[in-house]
Amino acid sequence: MTPSHFSRILISKLPKIIPKSTINFTSTIKYYSTPSTYQFIKVEKSGEKKNVGVITLDRPKALNALCQDLVTELNEAIQKFDSDNSVGAIVLTGNERAFAAGADIKEMADNTFSKNITSAFLEHWSGVAKARKPVIAAVNGYALGGGCEIAMMCDIIYAGDKAKFGQPEIAIGTIPGAGGTQRLTRAIGKSKAMEMVLTGNQITAEEAEKAGLVSKVFPADKVVAEAVKLGEKIASHSQLTVTLAKEAVNKAYEMTLQEGLHFEKRMFQATFSTDDQKEGMKAFIEKRPPKFTNQ
Ligand code: CAA
């Protein structure tokens, strides 16, 4: 049995390690032949090669408050870009005043405990976190409550210099419900997260960068362009390998160190069954840019 044959068998066994969908890049779905009919978001493809999907939250009068219909549209747009082979990364943004000011308080104010349970309230909010492709948040203005939580579901956060992050739920008699107590704590540590969650205080873009919540800060009018540029760079690599790399980093949040190291090693070994690993290393040796095929 050749090493390559062995590797093929290994990747055929991958579904036991990772979901089959993770390695399926064969579906080509075209969603862009007709104009978008979304009410609360806008979608477009950006970048020189139109390989970065951009989703803009577009409910400006309510500071992009995340009503149920907006979240449903956002999930749908994420899924469509995720299944589109021409898209290698997704940028999620809002407007200069707000990325999103949280869940829609007016919509949920009269909810009851039993309604929340029976309607599985907030349970469909994890669409962004479920994306296989990298999602970059480009945050300007307020990212509060559910807005901060959606930004944290993204893989990378870029912020405009006037951005503000916060979990102000405590001030309206509730607590974060879409990851604010969990993802924020993992991102910036217990003391800072506790301070934000218990006071409702906001932090600036600069503070968020210092704390590790945000990876870079740009002038407000540059942040989307910079996020698209980052998306283009990611999209220039093998989508197959990018997906495995993203999944491996995310395992750091879910597994013990030993389990995570084991998972990473298996994924690394499995990459050697791909055409893209062969092409990437061959191109390096031949001193030329690689031509990845996502196979
Ligand atoms: N839900 C519904 N509407 C909202 C909203 C929200 N989260 N945030 C802002 N809006 C609406 C306002 O009601 C207002 O609408 P009207 O003009 O119709 O009154 C409009 O957006 C503009 O808001 P403001 O007049 O309040 O603007 P401001 O500049 O004075 O203040 C702000 C801006 C500090 C962001 C303030 O709007 C605010 O505190 N918003 C609420 C933030 C918040 O508490 N978010 C957490 C929500 S709960 C949650 O997200 C739970 C979860 O974990 C999922």
Boltz pocket constraint, residues with backbone or C-beta under 6 A from the ligand:
constraints:
  - pocket:
      binder: B
      contacts: [[A, 60], [A, 61], [A, 62], [A, 63], [A, 65], [A, 66], [A, 101], [A, 102], [A, 103], [A, 104], [A, 105], [A, 106], [A, 107], [A, 122], [A, 142], [A, 144], [A, 145], [A, 146], [A, 147], [A, 149], [A, 168], [A, 169], [A, 172], [A, 175], [A, 176], [A, 177], [A, 178], [A, 179], [A, 180]]
      max_distance: 6.0
